[in-house]
Amino acid sequence: MSKLNIGRIQNENEDGSASVSGISTFSSTAFLEVPKGTTAQRPDNPQPGMIRFNTDGGHLEYYTGDFWDEVLVENNTLDGGNRGLFSIIYTAPSNQNVINYVTISTLGNAQDFGDLVSQTRQRSACSSSTRGLVAGGYTGPAFINSIDYITISSTGNALDFGDLSQIRGISSGGSCASSTRGLFCGGYYDTPVSTRFNIIDYVTIASTGNAVDFGDLIQGVDLITSCSSSIRGIFAGGRPSPGTSINIIQYITISTTGNTIDFGDLSTGRTSLASCSNSTRGIFGGGGGPAIVNTIEFITISTLGNAQDFGDLTLSRASVSACSSSTRGVFGGGYGVSPFPDVNVIDYITLLTTGNATDFGDLTQVAGQSASCSNGHGGL
């Protein structure tokens, strides 16, 4: 075994790392200090295998030859269970950028995770087992196409990922994912004319960069919801125009590209509903259009057919969001019946049974809109 015992080593020009060859073991009870800096301070001409500590995200990263990726330990069982994230993006009358988290297998109130890049509503979230993405939105004066990302296993603020193909607000449920791909669908934009999109974009979650066209929904809608298995992405409900709603359920194969195919129908047309899933069952809860409901319905993702009754949320509300583990679905936030007060309620259900939701705890603040994801959903 070779050993090297030197207090400090650098190259002769003091402008980078020295090259050390023939070392088989570093033996110490102390630590190894690697280069560190912000995202903006990454090397201009990185080489494959370079490693550094990103002080913006608080994680190690390495250069793959194409992009900087995070050094992560696959861990879907944080604190004894999967972690669910709720990005609180609107508390009337103000936009928010607060991120909460819960451990799905437990009960209790949400805790603070960090902040999104900006205070923006009408956003949507999806995730792999390690990384969560939050995309699109409306800042108040303008719509945006930004995508933020966070590392689910840590806490901290979001970083910039890239951009959607189109500037637009996406409803809180308008995205789903597999272990590698994130999909963002539909949305709304009002300049120069009011437009509802049928766009489906996708990104590779482990990288950073702009979204790429996947295909199209059956028609242009906003306020749609979605969930997934590892094979299929499911999209349900939505608003084609002001004061309208549809009950269409449609699907795509995530590993390919192409337009959606008809799956079946919800019991009624609904907008601003929430969805979650495990590998076999998709769940749809709450929503409006024309009335705000507490209805929960389910489908079997691998088949085709209409949604069936599951039970009820603890209260009727729309603009609710949901996330899941393989056994539990968790619904957070939303706004209730007249006069439409925002709520901080979190409910949960057991995915493989049917029945009414049970109280889980509370978000850190009321949330008229939130965008949620987890490291244990059905697409992983």
VOGU-3710 file (C-alpha; in Angstrom, 3 decimals, decimal comma):
1> msklnigriq> 0,000/0,000/0,000  1,324/3,455/-0,961  1,056/6,411/1,404  1,355/10,158/0,891  1,639/12,409/3,932  1,866/16,055/2,806  0,239/19,051/4,498  -0,428/20,975/1,260  -0,063/20,216/-2,434  -0,596/22,431/-5,496
11> nenedgsasv> 0,687/22,741/-9,032  3,655/24,903/-9,821  1,572/27,751/-11,261  -0,891/27,735/-8,333  -3,796/27,892/-10,787  -5,415/24,497/-10,306  -5,010/21,007/-8,920  -1,718/19,185/-9,003  -1,613/15,753/-10,657  -0,797/12,902/-8,257
21> sgistfssta> -0,160/9,401/-9,620  0,332/6,026/-7,998  -1,711/6,652/-4,849  -3,777/3,626/-3,874  -5,056/4,733/-0,449  -5,772/7,965/1,424  -5,706/7,115/5,121  -6,852/9,706/7,638  -9,307/10,267/10,471  -9,749/13,913/9,395
31> flevpkgtta> -11,295/14,955/6,065  -10,679/15,534/2,382  -11,347/19,074/1,200  -12,502/19,395/-2,418  -12,794/22,585/-4,494  -15,951/24,572/-3,778  -17,870/27,509/-5,184  -21,172/28,738/-6,558  -22,877/27,497/-9,716  -21,647/30,615/-11,519
41> qrpdnpqpgm> -18,061/29,774/-10,495  -17,987/26,361/-12,190  -14,895/25,901/-14,408  -15,224/27,329/-17,926  -13,845/24,194/-19,577  -14,668/21,281/-17,274  -13,348/17,798/-17,950  -15,235/14,533/-17,318  -14,789/13,344/-13,749  -14,148/16,757/-12,193
51> irfntdgghl> -15,729/16,985/-8,736  -16,523/20,007/-6,563  -18,841/21,212/-3,774  -21,646/23,506/-5,009  -22,204/26,128/-2,303  -25,525/27,258/-3,850  -27,144/23,830/-3,586  -25,105/22,489/-0,668  -24,067/19,257/-2,450  -21,173/17,574/-4,216
61> eyytgdfwde> -21,342/17,599/-8,010  -19,322/16,063/-10,825  -18,975/16,725/-14,567  -20,245/13,855/-16,724  -18,730/15,152/-19,936  -22,060/16,756/-20,910  -23,372/18,437/-17,749  -22,803/18,908/-14,014  -24,726/16,283/-12,030  -25,203/15,875/-8,285
71> vlvenntldg> -23,390/13,239/-6,266  -26,325/11,581/-4,511  -27,044/8,565/-2,374  -30,242/6,818/-3,465  -32,406/6,932/-0,349  -36,168/6,737/-0,622  -36,683/6,146/3,087  -35,772/9,429/4,723  -36,725/9,683/8,390  -38,361/6,253/8,180
81> gnrglfsiiy> -40,443/6,955/5,056  -40,804/8,749/1,746  -40,641/12,520/1,709  -43,429/14,648/0,223  -42,835/18,265/-0,776  -45,451/21,019/-1,048  -44,340/24,221/-2,761  -46,703/26,863/-1,376  -46,961/29,335/-4,232  -50,061/31,373/-3,425
91> tapsnqnvin> -51,645/32,592/-0,209  -54,280/35,194/-1,066  -53,575/37,867/-2,052  -49,832/37,266/-2,493  -47,521/34,923/-4,413  -45,251/32,779/-2,245  -42,043/30,758/-2,682  -42,221/28,579/0,455  -41,387/24,850/0,281  -42,739/22,508/3,010
101> yvtistlgna> -41,998/18,827/3,530  -43,599/15,890/5,321  -42,624/12,274/5,936  -45,502/10,463/4,233  -45,507/7,366/6,455  -45,992/9,458/9,620  -48,548/12,010/10,798  -47,899/15,609/11,785  -47,463/19,145/10,571  -45,249/20,062/7,636
111> qdfgdlvsqt> -41,807/21,558/8,195  -39,921/24,250/6,298  -37,665/22,961/3,502  -36,456/26,171/1,836  -37,554/28,572/-0,896  -38,185/28,496/-4,625  -36,148/30,832/-6,840  -38,998/33,364/-7,125  -42,462/34,167/-5,773  -44,683/32,774/-8,516
121> rqrsacssst> -48,093/31,076/-8,654  -49,641/28,687/-11,223  -46,708/26,274/-11,031  -46,485/22,490/-11,194  -44,058/19,942/-9,717  -42,743/16,455/-10,502  -39,810/14,395/-9,261  -37,440/11,475/-9,479  -36,324/9,630/-6,352  -33,666/12,291/-5,724
131> rglvaggytg> -34,683/15,560/-7,361  -37,859/17,679/-7,482  -38,717/20,115/-10,291  -41,147/23,063/-10,171  -42,038/24,727/-13,487  -43,902/27,572/-15,176  -45,953/30,196/-13,395  -47,269/33,714/-13,110  -45,367/36,349/-11,144  -48,221/38,868/-11,072
141> pafinsidyi> -47,147/41,148/-13,892  -45,954/38,356/-16,215  -45,975/34,643/-17,035  -42,655/32,764/-16,936  -41,187/29,524/-18,288  -38,624/28,871/-15,543  -37,922/25,425/-14,089  -36,459/25,229/-10,550  -34,961/22,127/-8,919  -34,255/20,927/-5,388
151> tisstgnald> -32,539/17,880/-3,885  -35,250/16,006/-1,970  -32,918/14,319/0,543  -31,613/17,656/1,820  -33,252/20,927/2,769  -32,420/24,226/1,150  -33,362/26,656/-1,573  -34,143/25,762/-5,178  -31,737/26,346/-8,063  -32,355/27,149/-11,729
161> fgdlsqirgi> -32,794/24,074/-13,975  -33,756/25,581/-17,335  -36,894/26,675/-19,185  -40,120/25,227/-20,540  -40,638/25,437/-24,305  -43,418/27,999/-23,815  -44,014/30,785/-21,293  -47,156/29,740/-19,413  -48,828/29,118/-16,107  -49,280/25,410/-15,360
171> ssggscasst> -51,818/24,196/-12,827  -50,502/22,549/-9,675  -51,211/19,049/-11,025  -50,001/19,496/-14,594  -46,885/17,321/-14,405  -45,765/13,738/-13,787  -42,559/11,731/-13,992  -40,753/8,423/-14,282  -37,416/7,812/-12,585  -35,657/9,664/-15,422
181> rglfcggyyd> -38,126/11,950/-17,241  -40,308/14,815/-16,058  -43,335/15,873/-18,142  -45,209/19,211/-18,033  -48,523/19,573/-19,837  -51,127/22,172/-20,787  -51,194/25,638/-19,305  -52,432/29,158/-19,816  -51,057/32,403/-21,250  -52,934/35,658/-21,871
191> tpvstrfnii> -50,626/37,691/-24,128  -51,319/38,730/-26,831  -54,559/36,718/-26,590  -55,933/34,275/-24,037  -54,491/30,855/-24,932  -54,783/27,388/-23,418  -52,082/25,026/-24,594  -52,068/21,343/-25,545  -48,265/21,230/-25,182  -46,462/18,369/-23,420
201> dyvtiastgn> -42,788/19,115/-22,657  -40,231/16,776/-21,130  -36,859/17,039/-19,427  -34,237/14,590/-18,195  -34,485/15,124/-14,445  -30,890/14,210/-13,547  -29,479/16,885/-15,865  -30,199/20,577/-16,257  -31,392/22,313/-19,409  -34,444/23,394/-21,354
211> avdfgdliqg> -37,532/21,264/-21,953  -38,104/19,480/-25,271  -41,386/18,826/-27,095  -42,965/15,448/-26,257  -46,326/15,680/-28,040  -49,810/17,086/-27,530  -52,853/16,674/-25,306  -56,193/15,935/-26,960  -57,031/19,647/-26,640  -55,650/22,802/-25,083
221> vdlitscsss> -56,461/23,086/-21,348  -55,231/24,538/-18,101  -56,085/23,393/-14,544  -55,396/19,765/-15,576  -53,933/17,096/-13,257  -51,586/14,154/-13,803  -49,946/11,100/-12,230  -47,913/8,154/-13,466  -46,635/4,626/-13,246  -43,101/3,892/-14,449
231> irgifaggrp> -44,567/3,276/-17,916  -47,594/5,552/-18,349  -48,322/9,193/-17,695  -51,997/9,960/-16,965  -53,679/13,361/-17,496  -57,222/14,117/-16,300  -59,769/16,926/-16,312  -58,957/20,511/-17,169  -60,453/23,763/-18,438  -60,609/24,356/-22,224
241> spgtsiniiq> -62,104/27,863/-21,802  -63,416/30,071/-18,968  -66,347/28,504/-17,119  -65,930/25,067/-18,726  -64,470/21,743/-17,601  -63,844/18,323/-19,144  -63,912/14,811/-17,676  -61,445/13,279/-20,151  -58,647/10,996/-18,901  -55,789/10,557/-21,408
251> yitisttgnt> -52,407/8,813/-21,318  -48,956/8,590/-22,893  -46,019/6,164/-22,694  -43,320/8,120/-20,845  -40,274/6,484/-22,484  -41,447/7,468/-25,978  -42,729/10,708/-27,469  -46,116/11,336/-29,069  -49,651/12,568/-28,529  -51,997/11,390/-25,778
261> idfgdlstgr> -54,534/8,569/-26,247  -57,993/8,428/-24,662  -58,078/6,393/-21,411  -61,621/6,963/-20,091  -63,556/9,564/-18,105  -63,874/11,073/-14,662  -67,400/10,940/-13,221  -67,849/14,658/-14,032  -65,898/17,476/-15,622  -63,410/18,852/-13,065
271> tslascsnst> -60,687/21,466/-12,895  -58,007/22,261/-10,288  -58,100/18,709/-8,912  -55,159/16,811/-7,409  -53,733/13,421/-8,310  -51,187/10,930/-7,015  -50,340/7,298/-7,663  -48,451/4,164/-6,812  -47,273/1,771/-9,525  -50,774/0,404/-10,170
281> rgifgggggp> -53,430/2,900/-9,104  -54,022/6,558/-9,963  -56,034/8,740/-7,578  -57,912/11,996/-8,310  -59,185/14,182/-5,449  -61,107/17,424/-5,006  -61,462/20,069/-7,695  -64,014/22,477/-9,069  -66,058/23,093/-12,201  -68,794/23,978/-11,707
291> aivntiefit> -68,953/23,144/-7,974  -66,060/22,560/-5,559  -66,111/18,910/-4,446  -64,479/16,518/-1,997  -64,768/13,542/-4,366  -61,913/11,018/-4,646  -61,839/8,645/-7,632  -59,365/6,019/-8,843  -58,222/4,167/-11,945  -55,976/1,171/-12,607
301> istlgnaqdf> -53,171/2,732/-14,656  -52,261/-0,328/-16,752  -55,824/-0,708/-18,078  -58,313/1,574/-19,811  -61,667/2,674/-18,409  -63,597/5,234/-16,413  -62,668/6,370/-12,916  -64,433/4,727/-9,961  -65,482/6,118/-6,596  -62,831/5,900/-3,860
311> gdltlsrasv> -64,225/8,080/-1,038  -64,086/11,725/0,076  -61,533/14,281/1,243  -62,105/15,732/4,728  -63,455/18,921/3,110  -64,386/20,116/-0,353  -61,629/22,128/-2,010  -60,011/22,997/-5,332  -56,429/23,949/-6,244  -55,380/21,146/-3,915
321> sacssstrgv> -52,180/19,211/-4,638  -51,126/15,654/-3,824  -48,088/13,390/-3,573  -47,591/9,771/-2,574  -45,522/6,841/-1,427  -46,261/3,303/-2,608  -48,940/2,992/0,083  -50,219/6,482/0,966  -51,563/9,477/-0,890  -51,310/12,882/0,804
331> fgggygvspf> -53,418/15,926/-0,202  -52,395/19,418/0,921  -53,762/22,959/0,785  -56,363/24,319/-1,605  -59,286/26,686/-1,299  -62,687/25,684/0,033  -66,309/26,587/-0,582  -67,742/30,120/-0,434  -66,164/32,547/0,257  -63,277/30,361/-0,980
341> pdvnvidyit> -60,924/30,557/1,999  -57,439/29,123/1,541  -56,706/26,186/3,855  -53,591/24,532/5,293  -55,204/21,099/5,726  -53,267/17,913/4,883  -55,314/14,691/4,400  -54,135/11,172/3,650  -55,542/7,972/2,184  -54,320/4,377/1,843
351> llttgnatdf> -53,927/3,902/-1,907  -54,783/0,211/-2,231  -58,032/0,431/-0,251  -61,053/2,660/-0,718  -62,514/5,017/1,883  -62,554/8,574/3,134  -59,437/10,622/3,794  -58,118/11,153/7,324  -56,435/14,205/8,844  -52,635/14,126/8,525
361> gdltqvagqs> -51,627/17,545/9,873  -51,181/21,086/8,554  -48,966/22,990/6,150  -46,942/25,822/7,705  -49,393/28,333/6,179  -52,619/28,366/4,217  -52,089/27,651/0,532  -54,592/28,488/-2,173  -52,277/26,793/-4,642  -49,389/24,414/-4,022
371> ascsnghggl> -47,294/22,211/-6,278  -46,273/18,874/-4,798  -44,031/15,885/-5,505  -42,326/13,042/-3,623  -39,442/10,585/-3,811  -41,783/7,578/-3,674  -44,520/8,048/-6,288  -45,771/5,463/-8,767  -43,487/6,497/-11,605  -40,326/5,365/-9,782
//
